[in-house]
Amino acid sequence: MNEDTIRIAVLSDTHGLLRRCVVRAVQDCSVILHAGDIIHESDLDELAVYGSLYAVRGNNDIWMSGVCDLAGSLRFTIGGVTFFMTHDRRDVARDLTGVDAVIFGHSHRYSEERIDGRLWLNPGSCGRARFGSDVTMAKIVVRGEKSAAWNGSTLRTRTTEERREILILCAGMVYTQCRKRGNRCPVRHRP
């Protein structure tokens, strides 16, 4: 990847379980987004070693020292792409002017859709599997120049100077049996 490429790991709902396979998956990313329900501040410290970390407070973080001080939502720009991130989809700001991607968690279910030209992404949960859901996360790549589309979803946005392309590289990447089989982390992709 060229120097204009920014790789972003998108996590949510780790609930105090930062799986080794997830840590390995974020190591090639320069930015990490965590959409809440972190539980342990030490998990944030570990993730921050690998890149710039943006994190919001989840509904289970309200009493946890260090984590409860996080904002409930954030708006930020990475590589010309503006993100809005909160834990619960019901808490998404009404005014999303200028926002290219909305990141949220809480449901523990992976979802990706476009609404009004924006990417709405819930990476699911890569902590404890709950509610019958798979253990999932996502990766986003922001490229400064238009490039060939990977077999994933694309969201094109325009900045004042150049076109940006976001590729969801690991949409629906499922980590199963991470603690079994010698910490190997089998990966399968959603069709």
C-alpha positions in Angstrom: 0.0 0.0 0.0 1.2 3.5 -0.7 1.9 6.2 1.9 -1.5 7.8 1.2 -3.3 4.6 2.4 -4.7 4.5 6.0 -5.8 1.2 7.4 -8.4 1.4 10.2 -9.5 -1.4 12.5 -13.1 -1.0 13.7 -14.0 -2.8 17.0 -16.9 -2.8 19.4 -18.2 -4.6 22.4 -15.1 -6.3 23.6 -16.5 -6.5 27.2 -13.1 -7.0 28.8 -12.0 -9.8 26.4 -9.3 -8.5 24.0 -8.7 -11.7 22.0 -5.2 -12.3 20.8 -6.4 -12.9 17.2 -8.0 -9.4 17.3 -4.8 -7.9 18.6 -2.9 -9.6 15.7 -5.6 -8.3 13.2 -5.1 -4.6 14.3 -1.3 -4.6 14.1 -1.3 -3.6 10.5 -3.6 -0.7 11.1 -2.5 2.8 11.9 -5.9 3.8 13.4 -8.2 1.9 15.7 -11.8 2.8 16.4 -13.6 1.2 19.3 -17.4 1.9 19.5 -17.7 1.2 23.3 -18.3 -1.5 25.9 -14.6 -1.8 26.5 -14.8 -2.5 30.3 -11.0 -2.5 31.0 -8.9 0.6 30.5 -5.9 -1.7 30.0 -7.5 -2.9 26.8 -7.4 0.6 25.4 -3.8 0.9 26.5 -2.9 -2.3 24.6 -4.7 -1.1 21.5 -3.1 2.3 21.5 0.3 0.7 21.1 -0.6 -0.1 17.5 -2.0 3.2 16.3 -4.1 6.3 16.9 -7.0 5.2 19.1 -10.5 6.7 19.0 -12.9 5.3 21.5 -16.4 6.1 22.9 -18.1 5.0 26.1 -20.6 2.2 25.9 -23.5 1.4 28.2 -21.5 -1.0 30.2 -18.6 1.4 30.7 -20.4 3.9 32.9 -18.8 2.7 36.2 -15.4 1.6 35.0 -12.5 3.8 36.0 -10.8 5.5 33.1 -13.3 4.2 30.6 -16.3 6.1 32.0 -14.5 9.4 31.3 -14.7 8.7 27.5 -17.1 10.8 25.4 -20.4 9.3 24.5 -19.8 10.2 20.8 -17.1 11.6 18.6 -16.9 13.3 15.3 -13.4 13.2 13.6 -11.7 13.2 10.2 -9.1 10.6 9.1 -7.5 11.1 5.6 -10.3 13.4 4.5 -13.1 11.0 5.6 -15.3 12.3 8.4 -16.6 9.8 10.9 -19.3 10.0 13.6 -19.0 7.3 16.2 -21.2 6.4 19.2 -22.1 3.2 21.0 -25.8 2.8 20.4 -27.3 3.5 17.0 -30.2 5.3 18.8 -27.7 8.0 19.9 -26.5 9.0 16.5 -26.6 12.7 16.0 -29.5 14.1 14.0 -27.2 16.5 12.1 -24.7 14.4 10.1 -23.8 17.2 7.7 -20.4 16.4 6.3 -20.2 12.9 7.8 -19.1 10.1 5.5 -19.3 7.1 7.8 -21.3 6.4 11.0 -19.8 3.8 13.3 -21.7 2.3 16.2 -22.0 -1.0 18.2 -24.2 -2.2 21.1 -26.2 -4.9 19.3 -23.3 -7.4 18.9 -24.5 -8.0 15.3 -22.4 -7.0 12.3 -24.2 -4.7 9.9 -23.2 -2.5 7.0 -25.6 -0.3 5.0 -25.8 3.0 3.1 -28.3 5.6 4.2 -28.3 9.0 2.5 -25.0 8.3 0.9 -23.3 7.5 4.2 -21.7 4.2 5.3 -23.4 3.0 8.5 -21.2 0.3 10.0 -21.6 -1.8 13.1 -18.6 -4.1 13.4 -20.4 -6.4 15.7 -18.6 -7.8 18.8 -15.1 -9.2 18.9 -15.2 -9.8 22.6 -17.6 -12.3 24.2 -20.0 -14.0 21.7 -23.5 -13.2 22.9 -27.1 -13.4 21.7 -26.1 -16.1 19.2 -24.0 -13.7 17.2 -20.7 -14.4 15.5 -17.5 -12.7 16.8 -16.7 -10.0 14.3 -14.8 -6.8 13.5 -14.1 -4.8 10.4 -11.2 -3.0 8.6 -11.5 0.1 6.5 -8.9 1.3 4.1 -8.9 5.0 3.2 -6.9 5.7 0.0 -5.9 9.1 -1.3 -6.3 8.1 -4.9 -8.9 6.2 -6.7 -7.9 2.5 -6.9 -9.2 -0.8 -8.1 -12.1 -1.9 -6.0 -11.5 -4.9 -3.8 -14.4 -7.4 -3.5 -16.0 -5.5 -0.8 -18.3 -2.5 -0.4 -17.1 0.9 -1.5 -18.1 4.3 -0.4 -16.8 7.2 -2.5 -16.7 10.6 -0.9 -15.3 13.9 -2.2 -13.0 16.3 -0.4 -12.3 19.7 -1.8 -9.1 18.4 -3.5 -9.4 14.7 -4.3 -11.6 11.7 -4.4 -11.4 9.3 -1.5 -12.4 5.7 -1.6 -13.2 3.5 1.4 -13.0 -0.2 1.1 -14.4 -2.5 3.7 -11.8 -5.2 3.6 -12.9 -7.6 6.2 -16.6 -7.0 6.2 -18.1 -9.8 8.3 -14.7 -11.3 9.1 -15.5 -13.9 11.7 -13.1 -15.0 14.4 -14.1 -18.4 15.7 -12.4 -20.7 18.1 -9.6 -18.2 18.8 -8.8 -19.8 22.2 -8.9 -23.3 20.8 -6.6 -25.1 18.4 -3.4 -23.5 19.7 -4.7 -19.9 19.5 -5.1 -20.2 15.7 -7.7 -17.8 14.5 -9.6 -19.3 11.5 -11.2 -16.6 9.4 -14.1 -16.8 7.0 -15.6 -14.1 4.9 -19.3 -13.4 4.5 -20.4 -13.8 0.9 
